[in-house]
Amino acid sequence: MNDTNKLKIGILGAGTIGKTLARKLAAAGHDVKVANSRGPETIDAETVATGAKAVTAAEAVQGVDVVILSTPPTALIKIASLLATLPAETVVMDTSNYHPFRDGRIAAIDAGQVESLWVVEQLGRPIVKAWNSLVTDSLVNKGRPAGSPGRIALPVAADRERDRRIGMRLVEDTGFDAVDAGTLAESWRQQPGAPSYCTDLTREELPAALASAERDRLAKRRNLATEVFLERFPKLGEEIPPADFVLRVHRTLFM
């Protein structure tokens, strides 16, 4: 793969995050395929408006340079078989976060395993962790050209240097500054409950937020935020809290 040219990208998951990435990356000039679990005929026109192609899940991972996973972590187990025959050099990027109220309990993560390392175990291959630390509304509406004042920055973690380089490039292509967040073992610093999670920080602010994260307090802070959201929005998941409210809660509890 020549990572200086346009990339062939397959996206698994066509919810708000997956379809937004499909639109943005296709608009940036990449060759993008997108799939969901229900079939290409169920993918809406907005998702493919900038040139992405709606395909089956099996087709989405064929002949691509990068696979982006945009599903809850519990769905990744089902995806593992699709990735089993990918070449070792194919970059796999994961956007997921663990939320027990939505996903049910994952014992290993509850016991302290880093979410990204749990994902690696399920998939049997290395990943890049990216786009997981952003409020959905910010992903959709707040991307800006490079050099724009106040441009939001996102952490990108990976174990392989080339994976990290490509992951950072694609984050930049979606309208956000990419910050090298180190290895997957350190990616807990961008998990729910951390100061970098869904707080819309700039390139100047993000490194300090990553450094100040407290691993033993992540779950408590994540759960506190969930309690606040459920109190105001009892059907959380079916209804989405306003973006400014999400930011206020996260900045108050996490920073």
C-alpha positions as CSV (number, residue, x, y, z in Angstrom):
1,M,0.0,0.0,0.0
2,N,1.2,3.5,-0.9
3,D,-0.2,5.5,2.0
4,T,0.6,8.8,0.3
5,N,-2.2,8.3,-2.3
6,K,-5.9,7.8,-1.9
7,L,-6.8,4.7,0.2
8,K,-9.3,1.9,-0.3
9,I,-11.4,1.9,2.8
10,G,-14.1,-0.5,4.0
11,I,-16.4,0.7,6.9
12,L,-18.4,-1.9,8.9
13,G,-21.3,-0.1,10.6
14,A,-23.6,2.6,9.1
15,G,-24.9,4.3,12.2
16,T,-24.3,8.0,12.6
17,I,-20.5,7.5,13.2
18,G,-20.0,5.0,10.3
19,K,-22.0,7.0,7.8
20,T,-20.4,10.3,8.8
21,L,-16.9,8.8,8.3
22,A,-18.1,7.3,4.9
23,R,-19.2,10.8,3.8
24,K,-16.1,12.6,5.0
25,L,-13.5,10.1,3.8
26,A,-15.2,9.8,0.4
27,A,-15.3,13.6,0.1
28,A,-11.6,13.6,0.9
29,G,-10.9,11.5,-2.1
30,H,-10.7,8.0,-0.7
31,D,-12.3,5.0,-2.3
32,V,-14.9,4.1,0.4
33,K,-17.2,1.1,0.8
34,V,-19.7,1.0,3.7
35,A,-21.8,-1.9,5.0
36,N,-24.2,-2.7,7.8
37,S,-25.7,-5.9,9.2
38,R,-29.0,-5.5,7.3
39,G,-27.8,-5.2,3.7
40,P,-26.7,-2.5,1.3
41,E,-30.3,-1.7,0.3
42,T,-31.0,-0.3,3.8
43,I,-28.1,2.2,3.7
44,D,-29.6,5.7,3.1
45,A,-28.7,8.0,0.3
46,E,-27.1,10.5,2.6
47,T,-24.4,8.0,3.5
48,V,-23.3,7.6,-0.1
49,A,-23.9,11.2,-1.2
50,T,-20.2,12.0,-1.6
51,G,-19.2,8.9,-3.4
52,A,-19.1,6.0,-1.0
53,K,-20.6,2.7,-2.2
54,A,-23.1,0.6,-0.2
55,V,-22.1,-3.0,-0.2
56,T,-22.4,-6.2,1.9
57,A,-20.2,-6.7,4.9
58,A,-18.1,-9.4,3.1
59,E,-17.6,-7.0,0.2
60,A,-16.6,-4.1,2.4
61,V,-13.4,-5.9,3.6
62,Q,-12.3,-7.2,0.2
63,G,-9.3,-5.6,-1.4
64,V,-9.1,-2.6,1.0
65,D,-6.1,-0.9,2.6
66,V,-8.1,0.1,5.8
67,V,-11.1,-1.4,7.6
68,I,-13.0,0.9,10.0
69,L,-15.1,-0.7,12.6
70,S,-18.1,1.4,13.8
71,T,-20.0,-0.9,16.0
72,P,-20.5,-1.5,19.8
73,P,-17.7,-3.7,21.2
74,T,-20.0,-6.6,21.7
75,A,-20.6,-6.8,18.0
76,L,-16.9,-7.1,17.2
77,I,-16.9,-10.8,18.1
78,K,-19.1,-11.4,15.1
79,I,-16.9,-9.3,12.9
80,A,-13.8,-11.2,13.7
81,S,-14.5,-13.9,11.1
82,L,-14.7,-11.3,8.4
83,L,-11.3,-10.0,9.2
84,A,-9.6,-13.4,9.6
85,T,-8.3,-13.6,6.0
86,L,-7.2,-10.0,5.7
87,P,-3.5,-9.4,4.9
88,A,-1.4,-8.6,7.9
89,E,-0.7,-5.1,6.6
90,T,-4.3,-4.1,6.4
91,V,-5.0,-1.4,8.9
92,V,-8.0,-2.0,11.2
93,M,-9.4,1.0,13.0
94,D,-11.8,0.8,15.9
95,T,-14.2,3.6,17.0
96,S,-16.0,1.7,19.8
97,N,-16.4,2.5,23.5
98,Y,-17.7,0.2,26.3
99,H,-20.8,1.4,27.9
100,P,-22.3,-1.2,30.3
101,F,-25.8,0.2,30.3
102,R,-25.9,-0.3,26.5
103,D,-23.6,-3.3,26.0
104,G,-24.1,-5.4,29.1
105,R,-21.1,-6.4,31.2
106,I,-17.8,-7.4,29.7
107,A,-16.0,-9.0,32.7
108,A,-12.4,-8.4,31.5
109,I,-12.9,-4.7,30.9
110,D,-14.8,-4.4,34.3
111,A,-11.7,-6.0,35.8
112,G,-9.5,-3.3,34.4
113,Q,-8.4,-4.5,31.0
114,V,-7.8,-1.7,28.5
115,E,-10.7,-1.6,26.1
116,S,-8.5,-1.6,23.0
117,L,-6.5,-4.6,24.2
118,W,-9.8,-6.5,24.7
119,V,-10.7,-5.6,21.2
120,V,-7.4,-6.9,19.9
121,E,-8.0,-10.2,21.7
122,Q,-11.5,-10.5,20.1
123,L,-10.2,-9.7,16.6
124,G,-6.9,-11.5,16.8
125,R,-5.0,-8.6,15.1
126,P,-3.7,-5.2,15.9
127,I,-5.9,-2.1,15.6
128,V,-5.8,1.7,15.6
129,K,-8.0,3.4,18.2
130,A,-9.5,6.6,16.8
131,W,-12.7,8.7,16.6
132,N,-13.9,7.1,19.8
133,S,-13.3,10.2,21.9
134,L,-15.6,12.6,20.1
135,V,-19.2,13.7,20.7
136,T,-21.2,12.4,17.8
137,D,-22.6,15.9,17.0
138,S,-19.0,17.2,16.9
139,L,-18.0,14.5,14.5
140,V,-20.9,15.4,12.2
141,N,-20.8,19.2,12.5
142,K,-17.5,20.5,13.9
143,G,-14.8,19.2,11.5
144,R,-12.7,22.1,10.2
145,P,-9.9,22.6,7.6
146,A,-6.3,22.2,8.9
147,G,-5.1,25.3,10.6
148,S,-8.6,26.6,11.6
149,P,-8.6,28.3,15.0
150,G,-10.1,26.1,17.7
151,R,-10.0,22.9,15.5
152,I,-10.8,19.9,17.7
153,A,-8.1,17.4,18.2
154,L,-8.4,13.6,18.6
155,P,-6.1,11.0,20.1
156,V,-4.9,8.2,17.9
157,A,-3.4,5.1,19.5
158,A,-1.7,2.1,17.8
159,D,1.1,-0.4,18.4
160,R,2.4,-0.4,14.8
161,E,4.0,2.9,13.7
162,R,2.6,2.7,10.2
163,D,-0.9,2.0,11.4
164,R,-0.7,5.0,13.6
165,R,0.6,7.2,10.8
166,I,-2.3,6.1,8.5
167,G,-4.8,6.5,11.3
168,M,-3.7,10.0,12.0
169,R,-3.9,10.9,8.4
170,L,-7.5,9.7,8.1
171,V,-8.5,11.6,11.3
172,E,-7.0,14.7,9.7
173,D,-9.0,14.0,6.5
174,T,-12.2,14.0,8.5
175,G,-11.6,17.6,9.8
176,F,-9.8,17.1,13.1
177,D,-6.2,17.5,14.4
178,A,-4.7,14.1,15.1
179,V,-2.5,13.7,18.2
180,D,-0.2,10.7,18.7
181,A,-1.6,9.0,21.9
182,G,1.0,6.2,22.0
183,T,0.4,2.5,22.2
184,L,-2.8,0.6,22.8
185,A,-1.7,-0.1,26.3
186,E,-2.0,3.6,26.9
187,S,-5.3,4.1,25.1
188,W,-7.2,3.9,28.4
189,R,-6.4,7.6,28.4
190,Q,-9.0,8.2,25.7
191,Q,-11.7,5.8,27.2
192,P,-15.0,7.1,28.6
193,G,-14.3,8.8,31.9
194,A,-11.0,10.3,30.9
195,P,-10.5,14.1,30.4
196,S,-9.9,13.6,26.7
197,Y,-13.3,11.8,26.2
198,C,-16.0,13.9,24.5
199,T,-14.7,17.2,25.8
200,D,-13.8,18.8,22.4
201,L,-10.3,19.9,23.2
202,T,-7.8,21.5,20.8
203,R,-4.3,20.3,19.8
204,E,-2.8,22.6,22.5
205,E,-5.2,21.2,25.2
206,L,-5.3,17.5,24.4
207,P,-1.8,16.4,25.5
208,A,-2.3,17.7,29.0
209,A,-5.7,16.0,29.2
210,L,-4.2,12.7,28.2
211,A,-1.4,13.0,30.7
212,S,-3.8,13.9,33.5
213,A,-6.1,10.8,33.1
214,E,-6.5,8.6,36.2
215,R,-7.0,5.0,35.3
216,D,-8.6,3.9,38.6
217,R,-11.3,6.6,38.3
218,L,-12.4,6.0,34.7
219,A,-15.3,3.6,35.4
220,K,-16.6,5.7,38.3
221,R,-16.7,8.9,36.2
222,R,-18.2,7.0,33.2
223,N,-20.9,5.6,35.4
224,L,-21.6,9.0,37.0
225,A,-22.1,10.5,33.6
226,T,-24.4,7.7,32.6
227,E,-26.5,8.3,35.7
228,V,-26.8,12.0,34.9
229,F,-27.9,11.3,31.3
230,L,-30.4,8.6,32.4
231,E,-31.9,10.9,35.0
232,R,-32.6,13.5,32.3
233,F,-33.2,11.1,29.5
234,P,-34.7,7.8,30.8
235,K,-34.8,6.4,27.2
236,L,-31.1,7.0,26.7
237,G,-30.2,5.2,23.5
238,E,-33.5,5.8,21.9
239,E,-33.2,9.5,22.6
240,I,-30.0,11.5,22.3
241,P,-29.1,14.3,24.8
242,P,-28.3,17.7,23.3
243,A,-24.7,18.0,22.3
244,D,-24.0,21.0,24.5
245,F,-25.4,19.1,27.5
246,V,-23.2,16.1,26.8
247,L,-20.1,18.4,26.6
248,R,-21.1,20.2,29.9
249,V,-21.5,16.9,31.8
250,H,-18.3,15.4,30.5
251,R,-16.2,18.6,31.1
252,T,-17.6,18.8,34.7
253,L,-17.1,15.1,35.6
254,F,-14.0,14.2,33.6
255,M,-11.7,17.2,33.7
